[in-house]
Amino acid sequence: MEIKEIVKEKYGQAALRVTTGGSSCCGASAAVDCCDPITSELYDANQTAELPSDAVKASLGCGNPTALAELKLGETVLDLGSGGGIDVLLSARRVGPAGKAYGLDMTDEMLALARANQRKAGVSNVEFLKGEIENIPLPDNSVDVIISNCVINLSGDKDKVLREAFRVLKPGGRFAVSDVVVRGEVPAEIRRSIELWVGCVAGALEDTEYQSKLEAAGFESIGIEPTRIHTVEDARQFLAGQGFDVDRIAAQVDGKFISAFIRAVKPTQKECCAPSCCG
């Protein structure tokens, strides 16, 4: 089974756990209370107070892109891998009735949960789309801001994701995502673990590689800002049950995994000022 199908299955199970009264954690097999150091305590209570509890329980992120993206009234926002809809609903409030918030997800169970949360929240300027982040079902130059929360690391073709993000952004549009990145090398055994890929760890790019891929897609003004640096004690939790001797590899994982806010901008189109620049 390829990584995409495994991710779809795991996140579908996560959505079902929420709808049957549990909560969900990134990579957890049967979570009741989320204790994962990557996904816990990301949102201020004031932000989530007016949201449906199922939207909060289904949060699988590693940051809070809506708080960092500086969304403006009237903007169109797209959340890649929108899950239970928490970031879409928060974005919809920030852009106001004149704006629009799209959520894109490939998992039927998550889409059903997100749409139910939208109805409970009574938010009308939201649309949840079914699709893959490698093939965004929106036109070119149609979105002001792209957000995402611990999802791009799950893709097996990150270059395609970033090219698609660039395509749908308007000139001057902003890429503003939370994701897990790696600083330096990590043990190959971690990279090979499918469970840890689904758990937002094994598929994480090195920070320098993330920047290079954004540049290759055409972005500029790229910045990677750490929001959490995960210690070896954090690693004990997200490596738990995966058969790793954490003490043996402690020095290789301590401080290597970082939750980060990643910013970039699609360049504005330059007007032709002379015959030579028009080709």
Backbone bond lengths (Angstrom), bond angles and torsions (degrees), N, CA, C in turn:
res aa  C-N    CA-C-N  psi(-1)  N-CA   C-N-CA  omega(-1)  CA-C   N-CA-C  phi
1 M - - - 1.469 - - 1.530 108.82 -
2 E 1.329 117.77 130.53 1.454 120.56 -178.15 1.523 110.69 -76.49
3 I 1.349 115.29 161.98 1.461 121.03 -173.19 1.527 111.52 -57.05
4 K 1.344 117.92 -36.88 1.469 119.95 -177.60 1.525 111.22 -62.32
5 E 1.335 116.38 -41.78 1.456 119.52 -179.67 1.524 111.48 -69.84
6 I 1.332 116.39 -35.01 1.458 119.90 177.88 1.525 110.33 -66.65
7 V 1.328 116.64 -43.20 1.469 120.58 177.63 1.525 110.25 -61.20
8 K 1.334 116.90 -45.02 1.463 120.85 -179.67 1.524 110.79 -59.86
9 E 1.336 116.38 -43.44 1.464 120.33 -179.83 1.528 111.58 -64.64
10 K 1.329 116.82 -45.47 1.462 120.57 -177.21 1.527 111.75 -66.14
11 Y 1.316 116.99 -40.81 1.458 119.54 -178.27 1.526 111.54 -77.26
12 G 1.320 116.80 -27.25 1.457 119.40 170.98 1.514 111.05 -63.95
13 Q 1.341 116.52 -42.26 1.454 120.91 176.81 1.529 110.69 -63.18
14 A 1.329 116.76 -38.63 1.462 120.64 179.30 1.526 110.85 -62.08
15 A 1.336 116.74 -41.61 1.469 120.15 178.79 1.520 111.01 -64.30
16 L 1.312 116.35 -41.31 1.462 120.09 -179.47 1.523 111.34 -65.64
17 R 1.345 117.10 -34.87 1.460 118.94 177.52 1.523 111.01 -62.70
18 V 1.323 115.79 -38.99 1.458 119.27 179.57 1.522 110.75 -65.43
19 T 1.323 117.06 -43.52 1.464 120.39 -176.68 1.519 112.10 -70.97
20 T 1.335 117.34 -14.76 1.470 120.05 177.28 1.521 111.81 -104.42
21 G 1.335 116.30 16.60 1.453 119.69 170.40 1.509 116.09 103.27
22 G 1.330 118.58 -0.07 1.461 120.60 178.60 1.515 110.50 -97.26
23 S 1.326 115.85 -163.37 1.458 121.03 172.42 1.510 106.78 -130.86
24 S 1.317 116.66 178.01 1.448 119.33 -175.78 1.507 111.15 -133.20
25 C 1.329 114.72 146.77 1.456 121.32 178.48 1.515 108.38 -132.03
26 C 1.323 117.16 143.14 1.461 120.76 -178.68 1.513 110.21 -57.90
27 G 1.328 117.01 116.14 1.451 121.69 177.01 1.502 114.71 85.21
28 A 1.335 119.06 -4.50 1.446 120.09 -178.50 1.515 109.93 -74.55
29 S 1.321 116.63 148.13 1.459 120.46 -179.27 1.510 112.15 -90.98
30 A 1.334 118.08 -29.56 1.456 120.78 -179.67 1.513 109.32 -158.67
31 A 1.321 116.57 65.27 1.459 120.21 -174.62 1.511 111.53 -79.28
32 V 1.317 116.35 142.80 1.452 122.72 168.72 1.513 108.84 -112.03
33 D 1.311 116.66 -47.06 1.457 121.71 173.39 1.515 107.63 -120.07
34 C 1.313 116.25 131.33 1.462 119.76 -177.03 1.521 109.92 -78.55
35 C 1.317 116.17 115.72 1.458 120.03 178.50 1.520 111.31 -120.08
36 D 1.321 116.67 6.89 1.456 121.15 179.52 1.526 108.84 -62.77
37 P 1.341 118.54 126.61 1.463 120.20 -177.82 1.522 113.39 -66.17
38 I 1.320 118.04 -19.01 1.456 120.65 178.47 1.530 110.33 -76.93
39 T 1.329 117.40 -40.05 1.459 120.93 -169.69 1.523 115.02 -101.39
40 S 1.308 118.52 -8.05 1.457 119.89 -171.88 1.531 112.73 -87.41
41 E 1.326 115.43 150.34 1.465 124.79 170.76 1.535 112.72 54.07
42 L 1.322 115.68 53.60 1.462 120.70 -178.17 1.521 112.97 -99.21
43 Y 1.325 116.91 -22.63 1.460 120.63 -172.46 1.523 110.76 -117.72
44 D 1.320 114.75 139.95 1.455 121.28 174.74 1.529 109.24 -71.42
45 A 1.330 115.91 142.37 1.464 120.30 -178.72 1.522 111.80 -58.47
46 N 1.323 117.83 -31.69 1.461 120.83 178.90 1.528 111.28 -65.65
47 Q 1.339 116.91 -31.18 1.459 120.54 178.78 1.515 111.51 -71.68
48 T 1.318 116.45 -40.20 1.460 120.45 -171.74 1.523 113.75 -92.68
49 A 1.328 117.41 -7.29 1.467 120.51 -174.16 1.519 112.55 -58.71
50 E 1.333 117.38 -34.76 1.461 120.61 -176.40 1.527 112.71 -97.04
51 L 1.324 117.40 7.65 1.461 120.60 179.81 1.521 110.75 -98.53
52 P 1.340 118.16 153.25 1.459 120.36 173.82 1.524 110.66 -59.43
53 S 1.317 116.55 142.28 1.471 119.96 -177.62 1.523 111.92 -61.34
54 D 1.344 117.58 -31.36 1.468 119.55 179.70 1.520 112.19 -67.63
55 A 1.327 117.92 -28.67 1.465 120.25 176.30 1.520 109.98 -67.62
56 V 1.321 116.50 -38.50 1.463 120.90 179.84 1.527 110.14 -71.69
57 K 1.336 117.18 -43.85 1.461 121.36 -178.89 1.530 111.85 -62.50
58 A 1.323 116.29 -31.86 1.467 120.46 -176.34 1.514 113.41 -85.48
59 S 1.329 117.62 1.65 1.462 119.70 -178.91 1.520 110.56 -64.88
60 L 1.336 116.06 126.27 1.460 122.15 -177.53 1.519 111.30 -120.93
61 G 1.324 117.00 21.34 1.454 120.01 -169.78 1.511 114.66 -85.96
62 C 1.340 114.16 -175.64 1.468 121.61 178.47 1.521 109.87 -128.78
63 G 1.340 117.05 11.66 1.450 121.23 -179.13 1.507 109.71 -170.03
64 N 1.311 116.09 -166.26 1.460 121.95 179.47 1.524 108.15 -134.64
65 P 1.335 117.34 78.25 1.468 119.65 -174.35 1.520 113.29 -62.91
66 T 1.332 117.86 -28.03 1.463 119.35 -178.65 1.522 111.29 -66.64
67 A 1.321 117.28 -28.74 1.469 120.68 179.36 1.523 111.56 -79.19
68 L 1.329 117.07 -23.28 1.454 121.50 -173.89 1.528 113.62 -103.81
69 A 1.323 117.00 -14.67 1.466 120.26 -172.37 1.518 113.88 -82.42
70 E 1.332 118.22 -8.31 1.472 122.33 178.69 1.528 110.82 53.86
71 L 1.318 115.88 55.10 1.455 121.35 179.42 1.521 110.22 -68.56
72 K 1.348 114.75 145.37 1.459 120.60 -177.03 1.523 110.43 -118.30
73 L 1.325 116.23 154.18 1.455 121.54 177.59 1.523 110.34 -56.14
74 G 1.326 115.38 135.27 1.460 120.86 176.16 1.514 114.99 88.18
75 E 1.328 118.89 -4.94 1.464 120.42 -178.06 1.525 111.68 -79.44
76 T 1.338 114.45 158.19 1.461 122.27 173.20 1.521 108.30 -104.54
77 V 1.326 115.39 125.43 1.463 122.10 -174.95 1.521 109.39 -119.07
78 L 1.313 117.04 142.41 1.463 123.13 174.89 1.515 108.91 -124.40
79 D 1.337 115.98 126.97 1.462 122.51 176.26 1.518 108.52 -103.15
80 L 1.327 116.84 115.59 1.464 121.98 178.62 1.515 109.65 -82.11
81 G 1.334 116.25 117.60 1.448 120.69 -178.17 1.512 110.83 75.86
82 S 1.329 116.12 62.38 1.463 121.66 -166.42 1.518 115.00 -78.98
83 G 1.334 118.67 -11.87 1.454 121.45 174.10 1.517 112.46 54.60
84 G 1.350 115.97 -131.50 1.458 120.67 -178.29 1.505 114.38 -76.71
85 G 1.334 118.47 -2.71 1.455 121.87 169.40 1.509 116.65 98.99
86 I 1.337 118.97 5.51 1.466 119.45 -174.40 1.525 112.57 -58.70
87 D 1.335 118.19 -45.37 1.462 120.10 -176.95 1.529 111.94 -73.58
88 V 1.330 116.78 -30.17 1.462 120.14 176.22 1.528 110.12 -66.95
89 L 1.321 117.16 -45.22 1.464 120.70 -178.76 1.525 110.88 -66.19
90 L 1.327 117.04 -40.31 1.462 119.96 176.36 1.530 110.72 -64.64
91 S 1.327 117.07 -40.51 1.468 121.28 178.98 1.520 111.24 -64.23
92 A 1.330 116.18 -41.22 1.463 120.47 -178.79 1.523 111.07 -59.32
93 R 1.319 116.44 -37.93 1.469 119.77 178.08 1.529 110.59 -68.23
94 R 1.320 116.80 -37.21 1.464 120.17 -177.21 1.527 112.34 -71.68
95 V 1.334 117.68 -36.33 1.473 119.08 -177.82 1.521 111.75 -85.79
96 G 1.316 117.72 -13.65 1.456 121.29 174.23 1.520 113.78 76.02
97 P 1.333 116.85 175.83 1.471 121.23 -175.89 1.525 113.85 -59.66
98 A 1.325 117.67 -27.13 1.465 120.29 179.65 1.527 111.93 -80.42
99 G 1.312 117.03 -11.05 1.460 121.48 178.58 1.515 111.56 -99.46
100 K 1.332 115.43 -177.99 1.470 121.04 -177.55 1.525 108.36 -145.87
101 A 1.325 115.63 140.92 1.466 120.62 175.95 1.524 109.02 -124.51
102 Y 1.322 115.46 120.53 1.465 121.88 175.73 1.531 109.10 -100.76
103 G 1.314 115.42 143.52 1.452 120.94 169.15 1.511 109.17 -120.58
104 L 1.320 117.19 133.39 1.464 122.38 -179.41 1.519 109.25 -118.13
105 D 1.323 116.52 126.19 1.461 120.53 178.51 1.525 108.92 -148.55
106 M 1.329 116.43 150.82 1.464 120.03 -178.73 1.522 112.38 -99.77
107 T 1.341 117.20 -3.78 1.458 121.08 -172.25 1.522 110.71 -102.74
108 D 1.326 116.91 118.87 1.459 121.27 -176.45 1.526 112.05 -57.38
109 E 1.335 116.53 -41.55 1.458 119.83 -177.45 1.528 111.66 -64.91
110 M 1.328 116.85 -39.82 1.457 120.14 177.92 1.527 110.99 -68.36
111 L 1.321 117.36 -39.47 1.459 120.05 178.54 1.523 111.13 -63.36
112 A 1.338 116.68 -41.10 1.461 119.91 178.01 1.527 110.53 -63.02
113 L 1.326 116.46 -42.32 1.464 121.02 178.66 1.522 110.72 -64.18
114 A 1.336 116.78 -43.68 1.467 121.07 -178.84 1.524 111.16 -63.44
115 R 1.322 117.00 -42.77 1.468 119.88 -179.57 1.530 110.91 -67.56
116 A 1.324 116.55 -35.12 1.463 119.43 174.95 1.528 110.44 -65.20
117 N 1.320 116.10 -40.71 1.471 119.56 177.99 1.523 111.41 -65.65
118 Q 1.324 116.94 -36.17 1.465 119.98 176.60 1.526 110.77 -61.81
119 R 1.337 116.35 -44.47 1.468 119.99 179.18 1.528 110.76 -62.14
120 K 1.325 116.77 -43.17 1.467 120.71 179.94 1.528 110.92 -63.94
121 A 1.326 116.07 -37.13 1.464 120.53 -178.49 1.519 112.13 -77.21
122 G 1.333 117.57 -18.51 1.460 121.05 -178.99 1.514 113.12 66.91
123 V 1.332 116.48 35.07 1.471 121.48 -178.25 1.525 108.52 -101.74
124 S 1.324 116.96 124.88 1.465 120.52 -174.13 1.527 113.88 -99.21
125 N 1.336 118.19 -23.47 1.475 120.13 -175.18 1.526 111.72 -88.82
126 V 1.340 115.58 44.03 1.463 123.16 -177.32 1.521 109.31 -132.47
127 E 1.328 116.54 141.90 1.460 121.29 172.81 1.519 108.67 -140.15
128 F 1.331 115.99 126.28 1.460 120.86 176.98 1.526 109.08 -99.68
129 L 1.323 115.64 127.71 1.461 123.28 -176.26 1.524 109.96 -111.51
130 K 1.333 116.31 141.63 1.466 119.47 172.97 1.519 109.18 -91.94
131 G 1.323 115.64 129.78 1.454 119.69 178.36 1.510 110.63 169.24
132 E 1.315 114.65 -178.98 1.466 121.84 -177.92 1.518 109.66 -107.94
133 I 1.325 115.34 146.09 1.465 118.80 -177.43 1.525 111.64 -69.62
134 E 1.330 117.29 -13.68 1.473 120.59 174.90 1.531 111.41 -82.37
135 N 1.325 117.48 -12.17 1.473 122.47 -179.84 1.531 107.78 -142.42
136 I 1.310 117.11 81.03 1.467 121.76 -172.74 1.530 109.63 -74.86
137 P 1.335 118.14 124.44 1.473 120.53 -176.34 1.525 113.41 -84.32
138 L 1.333 115.67 55.11 1.460 121.98 176.54 1.531 108.37 -136.39
139 P 1.337 117.71 155.43 1.478 120.42 -178.37 1.531 112.45 -70.65
140 D 1.324 114.96 165.02 1.458 121.17 172.53 1.532 110.04 -57.97
141 N 1.329 115.73 148.15 1.471 121.97 170.48 1.530 113.32 52.30
142 S 1.341 116.82 45.16 1.463 119.85 -173.70 1.526 114.13 -117.54
143 V 1.335 118.22 -3.68 1.461 121.43 -171.81 1.532 109.84 -129.12
144 D 1.328 116.33 137.74 1.468 120.31 177.78 1.523 112.82 -82.28
145 V 1.332 116.16 -37.75 1.459 120.88 -174.45 1.521 109.43 -140.49
146 I 1.325 115.99 134.97 1.467 121.37 170.43 1.516 108.03 -110.14
147 I 1.345 114.72 127.00 1.454 120.44 172.63 1.526 108.42 -117.80
148 S 1.308 115.80 164.86 1.463 121.57 175.80 1.519 106.70 -167.19
149 N 1.320 116.59 153.81 1.459 119.64 -172.81 1.525 110.04 -137.24
150 C 1.317 115.81 94.46 1.469 122.42 177.47 1.524 111.14 59.88
151 V 1.339 116.62 46.87 1.458 121.39 -178.73 1.527 111.93 -125.38
152 I 1.326 117.64 -40.39 1.463 119.00 -176.14 1.526 110.73 -59.97
153 N 1.343 116.93 -32.68 1.471 119.03 178.12 1.528 112.34 -63.93
154 L 1.341 118.03 -18.45 1.461 121.39 179.97 1.527 112.47 -79.45
155 S 1.321 117.59 -17.28 1.462 120.49 -175.71 1.527 111.72 -76.48
156 G 1.314 114.84 143.15 1.452 120.29 174.62 1.519 112.79 -85.72
157 D 1.333 118.10 -6.76 1.469 122.20 179.32 1.526 108.52 -135.93
158 K 1.316 115.55 74.71 1.465 120.93 -175.55 1.528 112.14 -66.98
159 D 1.335 117.34 -31.48 1.468 119.54 177.72 1.518 110.47 -60.57
160 K 1.321 117.11 -41.53 1.460 120.74 -179.60 1.522 110.44 -67.73
161 V 1.329 117.18 -39.13 1.467 120.77 177.36 1.531 110.12 -57.91
162 L 1.324 116.41 -46.89 1.461 120.44 -176.51 1.524 111.62 -69.98
163 R 1.337 117.37 -34.73 1.466 119.61 175.73 1.526 110.68 -65.72
164 E 1.327 116.86 -39.87 1.454 121.00 178.34 1.531 111.22 -66.58
165 A 1.321 115.80 -40.91 1.466 119.63 176.92 1.524 110.08 -59.35
166 F 1.320 116.37 -44.47 1.465 121.47 179.03 1.526 110.28 -61.90
167 R 1.318 116.65 -41.59 1.468 121.06 -177.50 1.523 112.03 -61.30
168 V 1.330 117.53 -45.93 1.465 119.24 -173.02 1.525 112.79 -82.95
169 L 1.324 117.93 -16.72 1.463 119.49 176.51 1.527 110.83 -71.28
170 K 1.315 115.43 143.28 1.456 120.80 172.01 1.529 109.31 -71.40
171 P 1.325 118.55 156.07 1.468 119.36 171.91 1.526 110.00 -54.39
172 G 1.310 116.10 130.37 1.457 120.78 -174.75 1.514 113.46 86.13
173 G 1.348 116.84 -3.13 1.454 121.43 -179.63 1.521 112.17 -68.41
174 R 1.335 115.45 157.86 1.462 121.36 -171.04 1.526 111.73 -113.84
175 F 1.314 115.00 135.93 1.457 124.51 172.26 1.520 105.74 -101.62
176 A 1.339 117.31 120.28 1.468 120.44 -171.63 1.521 108.91 -144.45
177 V 1.332 116.78 87.59 1.460 120.54 -171.28 1.529 111.55 -122.53
178 S 1.314 114.35 152.19 1.465 120.96 167.98 1.518 107.67 -99.42
179 D 1.313 116.70 136.55 1.461 120.06 -179.71 1.524 108.69 -157.43
180 V 1.325 114.74 164.21 1.463 120.53 173.58 1.520 107.95 -90.11
181 V 1.329 117.16 131.06 1.458 122.15 174.85 1.526 108.74 -125.83
182 V 1.314 114.91 165.12 1.458 121.73 -178.27 1.520 108.80 -118.20
183 R 1.315 116.52 139.13 1.459 121.04 172.33 1.522 108.45 -111.42
184 G 1.325 115.59 111.48 1.460 120.55 -176.52 1.519 111.15 86.80
185 E 1.310 115.87 -177.74 1.463 121.45 -177.30 1.516 111.12 -83.68
186 V 1.334 115.18 149.46 1.453 121.32 174.29 1.529 107.64 -123.36
187 P 1.334 117.54 160.84 1.471 119.97 -176.66 1.524 112.80 -56.33
188 A 1.325 115.09 139.25 1.463 120.56 -179.36 1.522 111.48 -60.06
189 E 1.326 117.03 -31.27 1.468 119.82 -179.14 1.528 111.42 -63.49
190 I 1.324 117.40 -31.14 1.467 120.63 176.46 1.517 109.39 -70.75
191 R 1.316 117.17 -43.06 1.468 121.00 -179.99 1.530 111.34 -61.20
192 R 1.333 117.08 -30.00 1.465 120.47 -176.43 1.528 113.31 -83.30
193 S 1.316 117.88 -9.63 1.463 121.21 -173.90 1.523 110.68 -81.62
194 I 1.335 116.73 115.78 1.462 120.98 177.92 1.522 110.29 -65.33
195 E 1.339 117.30 -39.98 1.463 120.08 179.41 1.526 110.74 -59.92
196 L 1.336 116.69 -39.31 1.459 119.34 179.96 1.528 111.56 -75.65
197 W 1.329 117.04 -24.11 1.469 118.65 173.08 1.525 108.87 -66.99
198 V 1.329 116.60 -48.51 1.455 120.76 177.79 1.527 110.09 -61.10
199 G 1.333 116.90 -29.65 1.450 122.25 179.78 1.510 114.13 -85.38
200 C 1.330 118.22 18.04 1.475 123.02 171.75 1.525 113.98 73.66
201 V 1.318 118.49 19.16 1.463 120.06 -175.49 1.526 111.47 -116.60
202 A 1.331 117.11 -56.22 1.469 119.79 -170.70 1.521 112.95 -65.54
203 G 1.331 117.53 -29.21 1.460 119.75 -178.38 1.512 114.88 -89.04
204 A 1.333 117.02 2.60 1.468 120.29 -177.24 1.529 111.40 -66.44
205 L 1.327 116.07 137.46 1.461 121.44 177.08 1.520 110.74 -82.20
206 E 1.323 116.09 153.70 1.461 119.36 167.16 1.530 107.72 -67.43
207 D 1.337 116.36 147.13 1.459 119.74 -175.42 1.530 112.03 -57.86
208 T 1.322 117.11 -39.03 1.467 119.95 -179.45 1.530 111.15 -68.72
209 E 1.329 116.42 -34.22 1.460 120.47 179.08 1.527 110.10 -70.71
210 Y 1.333 116.80 -38.06 1.464 121.03 177.27 1.527 109.23 -59.37
211 Q 1.334 116.11 -45.71 1.458 120.07 179.28 1.521 111.31 -61.99
212 S 1.333 116.74 -42.87 1.470 120.51 -179.79 1.521 111.72 -62.72
213 K 1.320 116.42 -40.58 1.466 120.19 -179.89 1.528 111.21 -67.65
214 L 1.323 117.46 -38.10 1.462 120.43 175.77 1.523 110.79 -63.40
215 E 1.324 116.90 -43.18 1.465 120.53 177.65 1.518 111.00 -61.61
216 A 1.338 116.67 -42.52 1.464 120.78 -179.35 1.526 111.36 -64.31
217 A 1.323 117.18 -30.56 1.467 120.96 178.33 1.525 111.96 -76.19
218 G 1.344 117.25 -14.89 1.457 121.27 177.67 1.516 115.35 114.37
219 F 1.326 117.46 -0.12 1.465 120.25 -177.42 1.528 111.75 -76.21
220 E 1.335 113.96 158.12 1.454 121.06 174.51 1.536 108.56 -135.80
221 S 1.344 115.80 178.61 1.470 121.90 -179.14 1.529 110.85 51.83
222 I 1.318 115.62 49.71 1.468 122.06 -174.88 1.525 110.04 -85.48
223 G 1.322 115.44 135.87 1.455 120.48 176.64 1.511 110.55 -142.58
224 I 1.336 116.73 142.36 1.464 122.45 177.14 1.523 107.70 -125.06
225 E 1.322 115.53 111.24 1.467 121.90 -174.20 1.531 109.96 -112.27
226 P 1.326 118.88 113.38 1.469 120.10 178.44 1.533 111.00 -62.48
227 T 1.322 115.89 135.48 1.465 121.05 174.47 1.523 111.35 -111.65
228 R 1.343 117.31 -26.99 1.460 122.55 173.29 1.525 108.71 -148.39
229 I 1.306 116.11 133.06 1.468 120.96 173.31 1.523 106.99 -107.22
230 H 1.313 116.22 122.15 1.461 120.64 -171.82 1.531 110.95 -90.55
231 T 1.313 115.18 123.56 1.461 122.41 -177.35 1.521 110.82 -83.43
232 V 1.311 116.26 176.39 1.459 120.51 176.91 1.524 110.79 -63.06
233 E 1.327 118.05 -29.77 1.466 119.62 177.59 1.521 110.48 -68.40
234 D 1.347 116.90 -37.45 1.459 119.45 172.50 1.526 109.97 -61.75
235 A 1.324 115.96 -42.30 1.462 120.97 -179.00 1.520 111.25 -59.91
236 R 1.316 117.68 -34.32 1.468 119.99 177.67 1.518 110.73 -56.95
237 Q 1.333 115.89 -35.00 1.459 119.10 -178.94 1.519 112.28 -76.79
238 F 1.341 118.58 -47.51 1.461 116.70 -176.74 1.526 113.58 -81.35
239 L 1.365 117.43 -9.79 1.459 119.95 172.74 1.527 111.88 -98.73
240 A 1.345 116.11 -3.83 1.461 120.40 -176.66 1.525 110.48 -60.69
241 G 1.315 114.65 136.92 1.450 120.06 176.65 1.512 114.93 77.48
242 Q 1.336 117.63 3.09 1.460 120.55 -179.07 1.532 112.68 -101.51
243 G 1.334 116.51 5.24 1.460 120.04 175.93 1.509 114.60 82.75
244 F 1.345 118.71 16.64 1.454 121.53 -179.55 1.525 110.69 -94.70
245 D 1.316 115.37 140.18 1.462 121.68 171.73 1.530 106.28 -87.47
246 V 1.333 116.05 94.04 1.464 120.44 -173.12 1.520 111.17 -63.48
247 D 1.335 117.44 -36.43 1.462 119.47 179.01 1.525 111.25 -62.02
248 R 1.323 115.88 -36.82 1.470 119.88 -178.96 1.518 111.58 -67.49
249 I 1.342 116.98 -37.94 1.467 119.58 -176.09 1.535 112.01 -104.71
250 A 1.330 117.06 14.69 1.466 120.92 -174.58 1.517 112.82 -52.76
251 A 1.304 116.96 -47.32 1.462 120.24 -176.82 1.523 111.65 -66.50
252 Q 1.336 116.55 -22.96 1.462 120.42 -178.18 1.526 112.88 -86.87
253 V 1.326 117.22 -12.10 1.464 119.40 -179.80 1.523 113.22 -118.10
254 D 1.319 118.19 -18.35 1.459 120.97 -175.65 1.531 110.43 -64.20
255 G 1.323 116.70 116.84 1.458 121.52 178.53 1.514 115.44 75.62
256 K 1.333 118.15 3.05 1.471 120.48 -177.37 1.529 112.26 -82.79
257 F 1.336 116.68 -34.39 1.463 120.64 -179.01 1.529 109.27 -92.49
258 I 1.319 115.16 127.90 1.465 120.96 -173.40 1.526 109.48 -132.30
259 S 1.323 115.82 128.41 1.462 119.27 166.59 1.524 106.40 -80.30
260 A 1.325 116.05 131.85 1.465 119.37 -172.77 1.521 110.87 -140.19
261 F 1.324 115.12 155.58 1.454 122.26 171.32 1.520 107.09 -102.46
262 I 1.321 116.18 122.93 1.463 121.95 -173.14 1.527 108.56 -113.60
263 R 1.317 115.69 120.97 1.463 122.33 -177.89 1.526 110.09 -114.55
264 A 1.321 115.35 146.91 1.463 121.12 171.56 1.522 107.73 -161.77
265 V 1.324 116.03 164.54 1.470 121.70 -176.75 1.526 109.24 -132.10
266 K 1.323 116.01 138.86 1.461 120.46 170.80 1.522 107.71 -81.31
267 P 1.314 118.16 125.90 1.476 119.78 -176.63 1.528 111.63 -58.32
268 T 1.320 114.80 148.00 1.465 119.22 173.67 1.522 108.60 -75.91
269 Q 1.321 115.55 149.55 1.457 119.75 179.03 1.514 109.26 -72.12
270 K 1.314 116.70 130.74 1.463 121.53 -179.66 1.527 109.41 -89.66
271 E 1.303 115.36 136.30 1.476 119.68 176.82 1.523 110.02 -71.95
272 C 1.296 115.17 144.80 1.459 120.06 177.55 1.535 109.70 -74.01
273 C 1.316 114.63 123.88 1.478 117.68 -176.07 1.523 112.14 -110.62
274 A 1.320 118.53 -3.19 1.472 120.46 179.26 1.528 108.28 -159.21
275 P 1.320 117.11 157.48 1.481 119.24 -179.18 1.531 112.52 -56.15
276 S 1.308 117.90 -34.34 1.446 121.04 -176.87 1.512 113.58 -65.94
277 C 1.355 118.70 -25.59 1.457 119.85 -176.30 1.520 111.46 -89.70
278 C 1.309 118.36 -2.21 1.462 120.53 -179.76 1.518 112.75 -98.03
279 G 1.318 115.14 1.48 1.456 118.66 176.59 1.508 111.95 72.12
